[in-house]
Amino acid sequence: MEPSPRRSLRDDPVSPDGMESPGPERRRVCEPQPKHDIFLSHSGQEKAFVEQLYHDLRRVNQRAFFDQDSNCLAKAEKFAREIIDAAGRCRVGVVVVSEGYLTSKWPMLELSRCVECGVKVFPLFFKLSPSDLKGNEVETKWKQSWRQLVERGEVKEEVLESWSKAVKELRSSNGLEYGKFANSEYKYRCAVVEEICKLWPPRVKCSTDVPQDEIQGYERLCKVASSMFTEVKVVGRDEEIHRYLGLYGMGGVGKTTLCKAMCSYSQGEFGDRVCYVELPSEQVNEGIARNERLARLKRALQRLGGCDRSVIDIISEEGIQEGWECLKDGLIRNQRPVFLAIDNVGDCEASRSEARKYLNVGLPSGSKVLVTARSQEILRSVLGETEYCKPIPRLEWLEAATLFLSYAAPWVLSVSLLRAEEREIVERCVSECRFKDIGYDQSSQYHPLVLRALGTYFHDVDGGSVMRWEEALENRNKLQRSREARNVNAILGLNYHSLSEQVKLVFLDCALYSSRGYRSWKVLPWWSSREADEMHMWVSWISEVHGVSPSDAKLMVKELQRLSLVEDSSSVVSVHDLYKEFARVLVEKEGSIEWQWWMSQVSNASQLKRLVVHQDKPIIGRAMGRFVDCRSLVYLELVGCDDIGPDLELENLRSLRVLIMLGFSRKLKRIVCSCINRRQCYERAGGCLSELTTVKLHLLDCLEAVPFLRHCGNLQHLEMFENGGVLSMRGFVAIDEEPMDFRHFKALRTISIRGGRDILALAKCDAFIRWLLTALQLENLTAFEYERHELDEEKNEEVGVHTIELVQVSRKLSVLSLCLPNAIGEVKGLHLLSELTTLNLSHSWGLLRLPDLRCLSKLKWLCVNECCNLEALPLPLRGIPNMGFTRHHEEYSTVHECLQPHFDPLMNFFCDTCTKRTRKLEC
């Protein structure tokens, strides 16, 4: 790996003659674990290949060293020494063998260093073959090049012997030859990554969530924790010894952070046999709890049991006991000590019981087990002995001050750079974050989460001016009245109370709803799934519930992250347990805006803003009785509720913004709004349910009519999903009314209607065409999906006799997904949809022709799967991964990975019945 030309070696104290090496005996597993596990050694000629390989390794969570990434080299350090040190400390040295490699000084120095320190060498014969490393080749070809380096004074004569030894070691190591992969660099890189992961399995992902350089006192705290483990003989196996440590402390003092750090720290000793198990901090419904327990067990099977993925995948909730047996068998089979971290054992018996199961699976002798909980009593109930239970190591003053300043004044590089008067103010600020806790002496401890909160608060005080913090402290009249742990909310609330009223409510959603396990907000249409991560879905949900644009919703979440009220992440919604407890305190203060938004007593149902009922039990909001009493309700979510009765009346819910109903209710027949003057209501702008913007009705198989939709003139998102019943909503009609005309819904942006039968009773082809054209004319429409299975009435119809002509369609439409009746053979006018990115005509059995779509410059996804009568695909479209088609189930069916979950069940059916081959296309 040649140093970058922009760096100079002139002042580097490391000699160029092969370095004074400490040798392999200096590398002990008890040393702090290396920053990188994989060392990429290459010459400058292979830089492009290695750079892509580096990114491939990062995607599978491997920690690779690549000298062209500035993050791999410490700032203000001599880079030559850094490179050579990394080569000797990594677990696997990946050597890209080429002529340039074997004739260059720095690559050979790296290779000899790897061999000298006992690092596994994995050669990649990228431009050369193993035959080029034969003994005679070394003597006649490569040594001549090395002697030229000696003659130029770049290396000393004595290094040549070590280089010959290194090449001999390289020759005896199994590698991969590029020529055996049909000269496909992509396939070659995939194989290389797979082999590297076999040599050194990827690190535990959660351990990298807290980087070492972001943990104050990482090295010291990990060493202290390592020294606190207590040896214990295994009952019934006197010769076997385990080491246990139970750490306890109040919420927010860093138990989870230290637990993850110890996983990372211990991989130097245990390699890939490290497993982190985080138990839930609060109880959720049993169905979700079972899923999460199974997911945790599967991770343990992979990390500790060494079980094959095919074995792990078939373990179900019903067969979870089989999973525990597999874990026991795997540990017995491997017989190598492991590191097991069980974090956040709760006060409920389910949490304690699960922790005990992991302790009783038969861990091999020499294993270490770390368990964390809030109290000594919880730990004792799991570990059995008090001697294993110890308070979490405390931060020292300098560590606490550095953590505080990293949030309050990140431009201050060191506490030592503060003036005397500034240091005194910082000392006062940091002292506000000391609390007493049970199990500690009277000297109390610094609270990391509170240090973060106070630091973030002072960051906004006069632009972070340290000298102005003293005035802020005085104005607060001392932030704490007591040093007891229960008073941490005094500081946690500083940033919360600085928020606007709307952002406060978004915080309540993040703290009390997003992490409770209820998944309705995580359900998105399939066309959004390829871009969506949890944060994207959460921002969309916030946008709908609070009536703001997605960009404004994202800004509000970012503000919460900036103030440390929500954990800083670009992909997930995470709130610390202590902030969840803080939020629960807020909503219990009767009469407050938080109390109205989140919870209410039965007698105050009219003030309730949010109600979530799961299987007839209120999860959010305590208002029972009739929903019509909840006049202020903004959000209503009903999951699996059978207590509703035949009619759900929405007449008085004039503030309702989001309605979500999910479940197999056997009683609900109609959702109605029985306002007094319905005709006048329809004519009034927006109707009487003008605030309602989102309606999602899923799996309500007995539902017959939804006339309330006629009252929702400002509806923006409509989803209806029926699961194979005989639902037949005649155009959403109400008794004595005309079928609903979609032209009344000027604000509609997304429509998704899917059913096992004809959910709209549009059996006649001409009726379907009229309805479809009416819907597609909505000027704000961006996504439209209609799917239904083949009807009995269609079987006798002639295939492909009708044509749909798209005229006056929405120019904003970006997603169009249609399952067309058999009688429709062609869709004209698709070229008018200039914003179209996704076109799905899957299962349109009668479709005969598609137009030339090359004019659609934004089209990315095309699916014509199972269009059996399609005569030909459109002309090849540049940049569009064609989804393919089948004709009478005889040819290949191709399904792009973005739609695979949507079509997997049907594809599997045809694979079993028609022996049809299925393959994926790569992006």
Disulfide bonds with the S-S distance in Angstrom:
none
